[in-house]
Amino acid sequence: MIRCNLSRLMGERKMKVVDVARETGLHRHTVTALYKETAQRIELDAIDALCNLFECSVCELFERVNNENE
């Protein structure tokens, strides 16, 4: 399972979804889906924009965790 750490990164910087959308140019729906970890897919440009905004690497934004069933 892939976990998105966007909510943690936003919390550390006290940012709202609308702030991230404004700063990155991403649609609010895209940011919300990543924040709530309900996104099924994401464009590479969106990943790049988020990494630029939070000055982080892809592995800090996303991480692979084992499912409880594995």
N, CA, C and O atoms as a Tripos MOL2 file, in Angstrom:
@<TRIPOS>MOLECULE
protein
  280   279    70     0     0
PROTEIN
NO_CHARGES

@<TRIPOS>ATOM
      1 N           0.8540   -1.1710    0.0000 N.3       1 MET1
      2 CA          0.0000    0.0000    0.0000 C.3       1 MET1
      3 C           0.9030    1.2390    0.0000 C.2       1 MET1
      4 O           1.9300    1.2760    0.6780 O.2       1 MET1
      5 N           0.5060    2.2290   -0.7590 N.am      2 ILE2
      6 CA          1.2490    3.4830   -0.8190 C.3       2 ILE2
      7 C           0.5460    4.4990    0.0740 C.2       2 ILE2
      8 O          -0.6540    4.7350   -0.0650 O.2       2 ILE2
      9 N           1.2930    5.0900    0.9780 N.am      3 ARG3
     10 CA          0.7500    6.0940    1.8950 C.3       3 ARG3
     11 C           1.2490    7.4690    1.4590 C.2       3 ARG3
     12 O           2.4250    7.6380    1.1350 O.2       3 ARG3
     13 N           0.3540    8.4420    1.4540 N.am      4 CYS4
     14 CA          0.6940    9.8200    1.1130 C.3       4 CYS4
     15 C           0.8380   10.6160    2.4080 C.2       4 CYS4
     16 O          -0.0540   10.6090    3.2560 O.2       4 CYS4
     17 N           1.9560   11.2930    2.5460 N.am      5 ASN5
     18 CA          2.2300   12.0670    3.7550 C.3       5 ASN5
     19 C           1.8810   13.5500    3.6040 C.2       5 ASN5
     20 O           2.3860   14.3860    4.3530 O.2       5 ASN5
     21 N           1.0250   13.8740    2.6440 N.am      6 LEU6
     22 CA          0.6680   15.2690    2.4110 C.3       6 LEU6
     23 C           0.0230   15.9030    3.6400 C.2       6 LEU6
     24 O           0.3360   17.0470    3.9690 O.2       6 LEU6
     25 N          -0.8550   15.1980    4.3170 N.am      7 SER7
     26 CA         -1.5310   15.7770    5.4860 C.3       7 SER7
     27 C          -0.5260   16.1320    6.5790 C.2       7 SER7
     28 O          -0.6700   17.1550    7.2480 O.2       7 SER7
     29 N           0.4860   15.2950    6.7600 N.am      8 ARG8
     30 CA          1.5260   15.5880    7.7610 C.3       8 ARG8
     31 C           2.3470   16.8140    7.3610 C.2       8 ARG8
     32 O           2.6130   17.6960    8.1770 O.2       8 ARG8
     33 N           2.7390   16.8470    6.0920 N.am      9 LEU9
     34 CA          3.5200   17.9820    5.6020 C.3       9 LEU9
     35 C           2.7340   19.2830    5.7140 C.2       9 LEU9
     36 O           3.2790   20.3190    6.0940 O.2       9 LEU9
     37 N           1.4520   19.2170    5.3800 N.am     10 MET10
     38 CA          0.6030   20.4100    5.4930 C.3      10 MET10
     39 C           0.4470   20.8240    6.9490 C.2      10 MET10
     40 O           0.4980   22.0130    7.2640 O.2      10 MET10
     41 N           0.2590   19.8640    7.8290 N.am     11 GLY11
     42 CA          0.1010   20.1550    9.2510 C.3      11 GLY11
     43 C           1.3300   20.8090    9.8450 C.2      11 GLY11
     44 O           1.2200   21.7320   10.6510 O.2      11 GLY11
     45 N           2.4980   20.3350    9.4520 N.am     12 GLU12
     46 CA          3.7430   20.9090    9.9590 C.3      12 GLU12
     47 C           3.8930   22.3780    9.5620 C.2      12 GLU12
     48 O           4.5170   23.1660   10.2720 O.2      12 GLU12
     49 N           3.3110   22.7310    8.4160 N.am     13 ARG13
     50 CA          3.4110   24.1080    7.9210 C.3      13 ARG13
     51 C           2.1240   24.8980    8.1110 C.2      13 ARG13
     52 O           1.9970   26.0340    7.6540 O.2      13 ARG13
     53 N           1.1690   24.2680    8.7980 N.am     14 LYS14
     54 CA         -0.1320   24.8940    9.0610 C.3      14 LYS14
     55 C          -0.7830   25.4270    7.7750 C.2      14 LYS14
     56 O          -1.2580   26.5610    7.7140 O.2      14 LYS14
     57 N          -0.7840   24.5730    6.7650 N.am     15 MET15
     58 CA         -1.3620   24.9350    5.4700 C.3      15 MET15
     59 C          -2.7090   24.2590    5.3000 C.2      15 MET15
     60 O          -2.9410   23.1680    5.8200 O.2      15 MET15
     61 N          -3.5880   24.9150    4.5720 N.am     16 LYS16
     62 CA         -4.8920   24.3590    4.2270 C.3      16 LYS16
     63 C          -4.8410   23.8730    2.7900 C.2      16 LYS16
     64 O          -3.9280   24.2080    2.0360 O.2      16 LYS16
     65 N          -5.8420   23.0730    2.4210 N.am     17 VAL17
     66 CA         -5.9380   22.5500    1.0640 C.3      17 VAL17
     67 C          -5.9100   23.6890    0.0560 C.2      17 VAL17
     68 O          -5.2080   23.6110   -0.9530 O.2      17 VAL17
     69 N          -6.6590   24.7320    0.3200 N.am     18 VAL18
     70 CA         -6.7230   25.8710   -0.6050 C.3      18 VAL18
     71 C          -5.3600   26.5440   -0.7450 C.2      18 VAL18
     72 O          -5.0290   27.0380   -1.8230 O.2      18 VAL18
     73 N          -4.5650   26.5720    0.3220 N.am     19 ASP19
     74 CA         -3.2230   27.1610    0.2570 C.3      19 ASP19
     75 C          -2.3280   26.3460   -0.6790 C.2      19 ASP19
     76 O          -1.6170   26.9010   -1.5160 O.2      19 ASP19
     77 N          -2.3750   25.0300   -0.5240 N.am     20 VAL20
     78 CA         -1.5580   24.1420   -1.3580 C.3      20 VAL20
     79 C          -2.0020   24.2500   -2.8160 C.2      20 VAL20
     80 O          -1.1650   24.3160   -3.7170 O.2      20 VAL20
     81 N          -3.2980   24.2690   -3.0480 N.am     21 ALA21
     82 CA         -3.8170   24.3860   -4.4110 C.3      21 ALA21
     83 C          -3.3550   25.6980   -5.0490 C.2      21 ALA21
     84 O          -2.9380   25.7150   -6.2070 O.2      21 ALA21
     85 N          -3.4280   26.7710   -4.3100 N.am     22 ARG22
     86 CA         -3.0260   28.0770   -4.8280 C.3      22 ARG22
     87 C          -1.5330   28.1080   -5.1400 C.2      22 ARG22
     88 O          -1.1320   28.6000   -6.1950 O.2      22 ARG22
     89 N          -0.7110   27.5900   -4.2350 N.am     23 GLU23
     90 CA          0.7430   27.6370   -4.3930 C.3      23 GLU23
     91 C           1.2570   26.7190   -5.5030 C.2      23 GLU23
     92 O           2.2590   27.0300   -6.1480 O.2      23 GLU23
     93 N           0.5800   25.5940   -5.7280 N.am     24 THR24
     94 CA          1.0520   24.6140   -6.7130 C.3      24 THR24
     95 C           0.3470   24.7300   -8.0560 C.2      24 THR24
     96 O           0.8730   24.2660   -9.0670 O.2      24 THR24
     97 N          -0.8350   25.3410   -8.0850 N.am     25 GLY25
     98 CA         -1.6160   25.3880   -9.3100 C.3      25 GLY25
     99 C          -2.4200   24.1170   -9.5380 C.2      25 GLY25
    100 O          -3.0450   23.9550  -10.5860 O.2      25 GLY25
    101 N          -2.4070   23.2130   -8.5590 N.am     26 LEU26
    102 CA         -3.1880   21.9760   -8.6600 C.3      26 LEU26
    103 C          -4.6480   22.2640   -8.3330 C.2      26 LEU26
    104 O          -4.9590   23.2020   -7.5990 O.2      26 LEU26
    105 N          -5.5330   21.4530   -8.8820 N.am     27 HIS27
    106 CA         -6.9530   21.5810   -8.5770 C.3      27 HIS27
    107 C          -7.1830   21.1980   -7.1170 C.2      27 HIS27
    108 O          -6.5300   20.2950   -6.5940 O.2      27 HIS27
    109 N          -8.1000   21.8810   -6.4760 N.am     28 ARG28
    110 CA         -8.3980   21.6090   -5.0630 C.3      28 ARG28
    111 C          -8.8240   20.1620   -4.8430 C.2      28 ARG28
    112 O          -8.4980   19.5670   -3.8160 O.2      28 ARG28
    113 N          -9.5430   19.6020   -5.7910 N.am     29 HIS29
    114 CA         -9.9930   18.2070   -5.6760 C.3      29 HIS29
    115 C          -8.7880   17.2530   -5.6150 C.2      29 HIS29
    116 O          -8.7970   16.2870   -4.8520 O.2      29 HIS29
    117 N          -7.7620   17.5260   -6.4160 N.am     30 THR30
    118 CA         -6.5510   16.6990   -6.4240 C.3      30 THR30
    119 C          -5.8610   16.7400   -5.0670 C.2      30 THR30
    120 O          -5.4620   15.7070   -4.5310 O.2      30 THR30
    121 N          -5.7260   17.9390   -4.5200 N.am     31 VAL31
    122 CA         -5.0670   18.0950   -3.2250 C.3      31 VAL31
    123 C          -5.8820   17.4050   -2.1350 C.2      31 VAL31
    124 O          -5.3190   16.7340   -1.2700 O.2      31 VAL31
    125 N          -7.1920   17.5640   -2.1720 N.am     32 THR32
    126 CA         -8.0670   16.9410   -1.1740 C.3      32 THR32
    127 C          -7.9660   15.4190   -1.2300 C.2      32 THR32
    128 O          -7.8960   14.7620   -0.1920 O.2      32 THR32
    129 N          -7.9570   14.8600   -2.4320 N.am     33 ALA33
    130 CA         -7.8670   13.3980   -2.5820 C.3      33 ALA33
    131 C          -6.5520   12.8750   -2.0250 C.2      33 ALA33
    132 O          -6.5240   11.8100   -1.4080 O.2      33 ALA33
    133 N          -5.4700   13.6020   -2.2320 N.am     34 LEU34
    134 CA         -4.1860   13.1910   -1.6770 C.3      34 LEU34
    135 C          -4.1580   13.3730   -0.1650 C.2      34 LEU34
    136 O          -3.6250   12.5320    0.5600 O.2      34 LEU34
    137 N          -4.7280   14.4610    0.3020 N.am     35 TYR35
    138 CA         -4.7830   14.7430    1.7400 C.3      35 TYR35
    139 C          -5.5340   13.6360    2.4840 C.2      35 TYR35
    140 O          -5.1080   13.1830    3.5460 O.2      35 TYR35
    141 N          -6.6630   13.2110    1.9030 N.am     36 LYS36
    142 CA         -7.5000   12.1740    2.5310 C.3      36 LYS36
    143 C          -7.0630   10.7600    2.1460 C.2      36 LYS36
    144 O          -7.6600    9.7800    2.5930 O.2      36 LYS36
    145 N          -6.0300   10.6560    1.3230 N.am     37 GLU37
    146 CA         -5.5050    9.3770    0.8470 C.3      37 GLU37
    147 C          -6.5620    8.5450    0.1320 C.2      37 GLU37
    148 O          -6.6460    7.3300    0.3150 O.2      37 GLU37
    149 N          -7.3660    9.2210   -0.6850 N.am     38 THR38
    150 CA         -8.3740    8.5300   -1.4810 C.3      38 THR38
    151 C          -8.0420    8.5550   -2.9650 C.2      38 THR38
    152 O          -8.7810    7.9880   -3.7700 O.2      38 THR38
    153 N          -6.9460    9.2000   -3.3410 N.am     39 ALA39
    154 CA         -6.5530    9.3030   -4.7470 C.3      39 ALA39
    155 C          -6.1950    7.9270   -5.2990 C.2      39 ALA39
    156 O          -5.5320    7.1310   -4.6340 O.2      39 ALA39
    157 N          -6.6400    7.6620   -6.5090 N.am     40 GLN40
    158 CA         -6.3290    6.3950   -7.1690 C.3      40 GLN40
    159 C          -5.1240    6.5220   -8.0850 C.2      40 GLN40
    160 O          -4.4300    5.5410   -8.3510 O.2      40 GLN40
    161 N          -4.8760    7.7450   -8.5710 N.am     41 ARG41
    162 CA         -3.7230    7.9950   -9.4310 C.3      41 ARG41
    163 C          -3.3550    9.4650   -9.3180 C.2      41 ARG41
    164 O          -4.1620   10.2950   -8.9000 O.2      41 ARG41
    165 N          -2.1180    9.7690   -9.7010 N.am     42 ILE42
    166 CA         -1.6410   11.1470   -9.6410 C.3      42 ILE42
    167 C          -0.6600   11.3710  -10.7840 C.2      42 ILE42
    168 O           0.1370   10.4920  -11.1130 O.2      42 ILE42
    169 N          -0.7230   12.5370  -11.3770 N.am     43 GLU43
    170 CA          0.1800   12.9110  -12.4630 C.3      43 GLU43
    171 C           1.5650   13.2270  -11.9030 C.2      43 GLU43
    172 O           1.6960   13.7170  -10.7810 O.2      43 GLU43
    173 N           2.5910   12.9430  -12.6940 N.am     44 LEU44
    174 CA          3.9540   13.2310  -12.2700 C.3      44 LEU44
    175 C           4.1780   14.7250  -12.0530 C.2      44 LEU44
    176 O           4.9470   15.1190  -11.1760 O.2      44 LEU44
    177 N           3.5070   15.5560  -12.8520 N.am     45 ASP45
    178 CA          3.6200   17.0050  -12.6660 C.3      45 ASP45
    179 C           3.0940   17.4340  -11.3010 C.2      45 ASP45
    180 O           3.6320   18.3550  -10.6880 O.2      45 ASP45
    181 N           2.0500   16.7740  -10.8280 N.am     46 ALA46
    182 CA          1.4840   17.0980   -9.5160 C.3      46 ALA46
    183 C           2.4590   16.7060   -8.4100 C.2      46 ALA46
    184 O           2.6440   17.4510   -7.4470 O.2      46 ALA46
    185 N           3.0770   15.5440   -8.5490 N.am     47 ILE47
    186 CA          4.0800   15.1140   -7.5640 C.3      47 ILE47
    187 C           5.2320   16.1100   -7.5290 C.2      47 ILE47
    188 O           5.6990   16.4970   -6.4580 O.2      47 ILE47
    189 N           5.6820   16.5170   -8.7040 N.am     48 ASP48
    190 CA          6.7750   17.4720   -8.7950 C.3      48 ASP48
    191 C           6.4040   18.8000   -8.1390 C.2      48 ASP48
    192 O           7.2130   19.3800   -7.4160 O.2      48 ASP48
    193 N           5.1910   19.2830   -8.3850 N.am     49 ALA49
    194 CA          4.7540   20.5490   -7.7930 C.3      49 ALA49
    195 C           4.7030   20.4630   -6.2700 C.2      49 ALA49
    196 O           5.1080   21.4000   -5.5830 O.2      49 ALA49
    197 N           4.2130   19.3530   -5.7440 N.am     50 LEU50
    198 CA          4.1400   19.1850   -4.2920 C.3      50 LEU50
    199 C           5.5350   19.0660   -3.6790 C.2      50 LEU50
    200 O           5.7970   19.6370   -2.6210 O.2      50 LEU50
    201 N           6.4200   18.3350   -4.3310 N.am     51 CYS51
    202 CA          7.7950   18.2130   -3.8220 C.3      51 CYS51
    203 C           8.4950   19.5720   -3.8350 C.2      51 CYS51
    204 O           9.2490   19.8910   -2.9160 O.2      51 CYS51
    205 N           8.2480   20.3680   -4.8710 N.am     52 ASN52
    206 CA          8.8260   21.7190   -4.9210 C.3      52 ASN52
    207 C           8.2900   22.5890   -3.7980 C.2      52 ASN52
    208 O           9.0540   23.2950   -3.1390 O.2      52 ASN52
    209 N           6.9950   22.5450   -3.5780 N.am     53 LEU53
    210 CA          6.3750   23.3710   -2.5450 C.3      53 LEU53
    211 C           6.9030   23.0150   -1.1580 C.2      53 LEU53
    212 O           7.2440   23.9030   -0.3770 O.2      53 LEU53
    213 N           6.9700   21.7370   -0.8550 N.am     54 PHE54
    214 CA          7.3780   21.3010    0.4820 C.3      54 PHE54
    215 C           8.8850   21.0390    0.5910 C.2      54 PHE54
    216 O           9.3800   20.6300    1.6410 O.2      54 PHE54
    217 N           9.6030   21.2820   -0.5100 N.am     55 GLU55
    218 CA         11.0520   21.0760   -0.5350 C.3      55 GLU55
    219 C          11.4120   19.6970    0.0250 C.2      55 GLU55
    220 O          12.2350   19.5580    0.9290 O.2      55 GLU55
    221 N          10.7580   18.6860   -0.5530 N.am     56 CYS56
    222 CA         10.9700   17.3140   -0.0960 C.3      56 CYS56
    223 C          11.1850   16.4070   -1.2980 C.2      56 CYS56
    224 O          10.9790   16.8120   -2.4420 O.2      56 CYS56
    225 N          11.5980   15.1880   -1.0270 N.am     57 SER57
    226 CA         11.7620   14.2010   -2.0910 C.3      57 SER57
    227 C          10.4610   13.4070   -2.2340 C.2      57 SER57
    228 O           9.5660   13.4860   -1.3920 O.2      57 SER57
    229 N          10.3860   12.6530   -3.3060 N.am     58 VAL58
    230 CA          9.2010   11.8270   -3.5440 C.3      58 VAL58
    231 C           9.0150   10.8310   -2.4040 C.2      58 VAL58
    232 O           7.8840   10.5650   -1.9940 O.2      58 VAL58
    233 N          10.1130   10.2770   -1.8870 N.am     59 CYS59
    234 CA          9.9890    9.2810   -0.8180 C.3      59 CYS59
    235 C           9.5770    9.9140    0.5130 C.2      59 CYS59
    236 O           9.1680    9.1940    1.4230 O.2      59 CYS59
    237 N           9.6720   11.2190    0.6500 N.am     60 GLU60
    238 CA          9.1510   11.8820    1.8400 C.3      60 GLU60
    239 C           7.6550   12.1740    1.6890 C.2      60 GLU60
    240 O           6.9180   12.2280    2.6740 O.2      60 GLU60
    241 N           7.2240   12.3600    0.4460 N.am     61 LEU61
    242 CA          5.8150   12.6210    0.1650 C.3      61 LEU61
    243 C           5.0030   11.3270    0.1610 C.2      61 LEU61
    244 O           3.8750   11.2840    0.6540 O.2      61 LEU61
    245 N           5.5950   10.2770   -0.4030 N.am     62 PHE62
    246 CA          4.9320    8.9710   -0.4790 C.3      62 PHE62
    247 C           5.8260    7.9180    0.1560 C.2      62 PHE62
    248 O           7.0520    8.0180    0.1090 O.2      62 PHE62
    249 N           5.2050    6.9120    0.7480 N.am     63 GLU63
    250 CA          5.9630    5.7810    1.2760 C.3      63 GLU63
    251 C           5.1550    4.5070    1.0860 C.2      63 GLU63
    252 O           3.9240    4.5260    1.0700 O.2      63 GLU63
    253 N           5.8640    3.4180    0.9450 N.am     64 ARG64
    254 CA          5.2010    2.1200    0.8180 C.3      64 ARG64
    255 C           5.1710    1.4740    2.1850 C.2      64 ARG64
    256 O           6.2020    1.3480    2.8470 O.2      64 ARG64
    257 N           3.9890    1.0670    2.6060 N.am     65 VAL65
    258 CA          3.8240    0.3790    3.8840 C.3      65 VAL65
    259 C           3.1730   -0.9780    3.6160 C.2      65 VAL65
    260 O           2.4010   -1.1290    2.6690 O.2      65 VAL65
    261 N           3.4850   -1.9350    4.4370 N.am     66 ASN66
    262 CA          2.8960   -3.2680    4.2970 C.3      66 ASN66
    263 C           1.4390   -3.2430    4.6990 C.2      66 ASN66
    264 O           1.0540   -2.5920    5.6700 O.2      66 ASN66
    265 N           0.6370   -3.9650    3.9360 N.am     67 ASN67
    266 CA         -0.7620   -4.1450    4.3190 C.3      67 ASN67
    267 C          -0.8240   -5.0220    5.5500 C.2      67 ASN67
    268 O           0.0750   -5.8290    5.7860 O.2      67 ASN67
    269 N          -1.8530   -4.8760    6.3200 N.am     68 GLU68
    270 CA         -2.0260   -5.7040    7.5020 C.3      68 GLU68
    271 C          -2.2480   -7.1670    7.1210 C.2      68 GLU68
    272 O          -2.0020   -8.0630    7.9280 O.2      68 GLU68
    273 N          -2.7130   -7.4100    5.8890 N.am     69 ASN69
    274 CA         -2.9790   -8.7790    5.4270 C.3      69 ASN69
    275 C          -1.7320   -9.4800    4.9370 C.2      69 ASN69
    276 O          -1.7410  -10.6990    4.7620 O.2      69 ASN69
    277 N          -0.6490   -8.7350    4.7100 N.am     70 GLU70
    278 CA          0.5770   -9.3640    4.1720 C.3      70 GLU70
    279 C           1.3630  -10.0410    5.2540 C.2      70 GLU70
    280 O           2.4160  -10.6180    4.9830 O.2      70 GLU70
@<TRIPOS>BOND
     1     1     2 1
     2     2     3 1
     3     3     4 2
     4     3     5 am
     5     5     6 1
     6     6     7 1
     7     7     8 2
     8     7     9 am
     9     9    10 1
    10    10    11 1
    11    11    12 2
    12    11    13 am
    13    13    14 1
    14    14    15 1
    15    15    16 2
    16    15    17 am
    17    17    18 1
    18    18    19 1
    19    19    20 2
    20    19    21 am
    21    21    22 1
    22    22    23 1
    23    23    24 2
    24    23    25 am
    25    25    26 1
    26    26    27 1
    27    27    28 2
    28    27    29 am
    29    29    30 1
    30    30    31 1
    31    31    32 2
    32    31    33 am
    33    33    34 1
    34    34    35 1
    35    35    36 2
    36    35    37 am
    37    37    38 1
    38    38    39 1
    39    39    40 2
    40    39    41 am
    41    41    42 1
    42    42    43 1
    43    43    44 2
    44    43    45 am
    45    45    46 1
    46    46    47 1
    47    47    48 2
    48    47    49 am
    49    49    50 1
    50    50    51 1
    51    51    52 2
    52    51    53 am
    53    53    54 1
    54    54    55 1
    55    55    56 2
    56    55    57 am
    57    57    58 1
    58    58    59 1
    59    59    60 2
    60    59    61 am
    61    61    62 1
    62    62    63 1
    63    63    64 2
    64    63    65 am
    65    65    66 1
    66    66    67 1
    67    67    68 2
    68    67    69 am
    69    69    70 1
    70    70    71 1
    71    71    72 2
    72    71    73 am
    73    73    74 1
    74    74    75 1
    75    75    76 2
    76    75    77 am
    77    77    78 1
    78    78    79 1
    79    79    80 2
    80    79    81 am
    81    81    82 1
    82    82    83 1
    83    83    84 2
    84    83    85 am
    85    85    86 1
    86    86    87 1
    87    87    88 2
    88    87    89 am
    89    89    90 1
    90    90    91 1
    91    91    92 2
    92    91    93 am
    93    93    94 1
    94    94    95 1
    95    95    96 2
    96    95    97 am
    97    97    98 1
    98    98    99 1
    99    99   100 2
   100    99   101 am
   101   101   102 1
   102   102   103 1
   103   103   104 2
   104   103   105 am
   105   105   106 1
   106   106   107 1
   107   107   108 2
   108   107   109 am
   109   109   110 1
   110   110   111 1
   111   111   112 2
   112   111   113 am
   113   113   114 1
   114   114   115 1
   115   115   116 2
   116   115   117 am
   117   117   118 1
   118   118   119 1
   119   119   120 2
   120   119   121 am
   121   121   122 1
   122   122   123 1
   123   123   124 2
   124   123   125 am
   125   125   126 1
   126   126   127 1
   127   127   128 2
   128   127   129 am
   129   129   130 1
   130   130   131 1
   131   131   132 2
   132   131   133 am
   133   133   134 1
   134   134   135 1
   135   135   136 2
   136   135   137 am
   137   137   138 1
   138   138   139 1
   139   139   140 2
   140   139   141 am
   141   141   142 1
   142   142   143 1
   143   143   144 2
   144   143   145 am
   145   145   146 1
   146   146   147 1
   147   147   148 2
   148   147   149 am
   149   149   150 1
   150   150   151 1
   151   151   152 2
   152   151   153 am
   153   153   154 1
   154   154   155 1
   155   155   156 2
   156   155   157 am
   157   157   158 1
   158   158   159 1
   159   159   160 2
   160   159   161 am
   161   161   162 1
   162   162   163 1
   163   163   164 2
   164   163   165 am
   165   165   166 1
   166   166   167 1
   167   167   168 2
   168   167   169 am
   169   169   170 1
   170   170   171 1
   171   171   172 2
   172   171   173 am
   173   173   174 1
   174   174   175 1
   175   175   176 2
   176   175   177 am
   177   177   178 1
   178   178   179 1
   179   179   180 2
   180   179   181 am
   181   181   182 1
   182   182   183 1
   183   183   184 2
   184   183   185 am
   185   185   186 1
   186   186   187 1
   187   187   188 2
   188   187   189 am
   189   189   190 1
   190   190   191 1
   191   191   192 2
   192   191   193 am
   193   193   194 1
   194   194   195 1
   195   195   196 2
   196   195   197 am
   197   197   198 1
   198   198   199 1
   199   199   200 2
   200   199   201 am
   201   201   202 1
   202   202   203 1
   203   203   204 2
   204   203   205 am
   205   205   206 1
   206   206   207 1
   207   207   208 2
   208   207   209 am
   209   209   210 1
   210   210   211 1
   211   211   212 2
   212   211   213 am
   213   213   214 1
   214   214   215 1
   215   215   216 2
   216   215   217 am
   217   217   218 1
   218   218   219 1
   219   219   220 2
   220   219   221 am
   221   221   222 1
   222   222   223 1
   223   223   224 2
   224   223   225 am
   225   225   226 1
   226   226   227 1
   227   227   228 2
   228   227   229 am
   229   229   230 1
   230   230   231 1
   231   231   232 2
   232   231   233 am
   233   233   234 1
   234   234   235 1
   235   235   236 2
   236   235   237 am
   237   237   238 1
   238   238   239 1
   239   239   240 2
   240   239   241 am
   241   241   242 1
   242   242   243 1
   243   243   244 2
   244   243   245 am
   245   245   246 1
   246   246   247 1
   247   247   248 2
   248   247   249 am
   249   249   250 1
   250   250   251 1
   251   251   252 2
   252   251   253 am
   253   253   254 1
   254   254   255 1
   255   255   256 2
   256   255   257 am
   257   257   258 1
   258   258   259 1
   259   259   260 2
   260   259   261 am
   261   261   262 1
   262   262   263 1
   263   263   264 2
   264   263   265 am
   265   265   266 1
   266   266   267 1
   267   267   268 2
   268   267   269 am
   269   269   270 1
   270   270   271 1
   271   271   272 2
   272   271   273 am
   273   273   274 1
   274   274   275 1
   275   275   276 2
   276   275   277 am
   277   277   278 1
   278   278   279 1
   279   279   280 2
@<TRIPOS>SUBSTRUCTURE
     1 MET1         2 RESIDUE 1 A MET
     2 ILE2         6 RESIDUE 1 A ILE
     3 ARG3        10 RESIDUE 1 A ARG
     4 CYS4        14 RESIDUE 1 A CYS
     5 ASN5        18 RESIDUE 1 A ASN
     6 LEU6        22 RESIDUE 1 A LEU
     7 SER7        26 RESIDUE 1 A SER
     8 ARG8        30 RESIDUE 1 A ARG
     9 LEU9        34 RESIDUE 1 A LEU
    10 MET10       38 RESIDUE 1 A MET
    11 GLY11       42 RESIDUE 1 A GLY
    12 GLU12       46 RESIDUE 1 A GLU
    13 ARG13       50 RESIDUE 1 A ARG
    14 LYS14       54 RESIDUE 1 A LYS
    15 MET15       58 RESIDUE 1 A MET
    16 LYS16       62 RESIDUE 1 A LYS
    17 VAL17       66 RESIDUE 1 A VAL
    18 VAL18       70 RESIDUE 1 A VAL
    19 ASP19       74 RESIDUE 1 A ASP
    20 VAL20       78 RESIDUE 1 A VAL
    21 ALA21       82 RESIDUE 1 A ALA
    22 ARG22       86 RESIDUE 1 A ARG
    23 GLU23       90 RESIDUE 1 A GLU
    24 THR24       94 RESIDUE 1 A THR
    25 GLY25       98 RESIDUE 1 A GLY
    26 LEU26      102 RESIDUE 1 A LEU
    27 HIS27      106 RESIDUE 1 A HIS
    28 ARG28      110 RESIDUE 1 A ARG
    29 HIS29      114 RESIDUE 1 A HIS
    30 THR30      118 RESIDUE 1 A THR
    31 VAL31      122 RESIDUE 1 A VAL
    32 THR32      126 RESIDUE 1 A THR
    33 ALA33      130 RESIDUE 1 A ALA
    34 LEU34      134 RESIDUE 1 A LEU
    35 TYR35      138 RESIDUE 1 A TYR
    36 LYS36      142 RESIDUE 1 A LYS
    37 GLU37      146 RESIDUE 1 A GLU
    38 THR38      150 RESIDUE 1 A THR
    39 ALA39      154 RESIDUE 1 A ALA
    40 GLN40      158 RESIDUE 1 A GLN
    41 ARG41      162 RESIDUE 1 A ARG
    42 ILE42      166 RESIDUE 1 A ILE
    43 GLU43      170 RESIDUE 1 A GLU
    44 LEU44      174 RESIDUE 1 A LEU
    45 ASP45      178 RESIDUE 1 A ASP
    46 ALA46      182 RESIDUE 1 A ALA
    47 ILE47      186 RESIDUE 1 A ILE
    48 ASP48      190 RESIDUE 1 A ASP
    49 ALA49      194 RESIDUE 1 A ALA
    50 LEU50      198 RESIDUE 1 A LEU
    51 CYS51      202 RESIDUE 1 A CYS
    52 ASN52      206 RESIDUE 1 A ASN
    53 LEU53      210 RESIDUE 1 A LEU
    54 PHE54      214 RESIDUE 1 A PHE
    55 GLU55      218 RESIDUE 1 A GLU
    56 CYS56      222 RESIDUE 1 A CYS
    57 SER57      226 RESIDUE 1 A SER
    58 VAL58      230 RESIDUE 1 A VAL
    59 CYS59      234 RESIDUE 1 A CYS
    60 GLU60      238 RESIDUE 1 A GLU
    61 LEU61      242 RESIDUE 1 A LEU
    62 PHE62      246 RESIDUE 1 A PHE
    63 GLU63      250 RESIDUE 1 A GLU
    64 ARG64      254 RESIDUE 1 A ARG
    65 VAL65      258 RESIDUE 1 A VAL
    66 ASN66      262 RESIDUE 1 A ASN
    67 ASN67      266 RESIDUE 1 A ASN
    68 GLU68      270 RESIDUE 1 A GLU
    69 ASN69      274 RESIDUE 1 A ASN
    70 GLU70      278 RESIDUE 1 A GLU
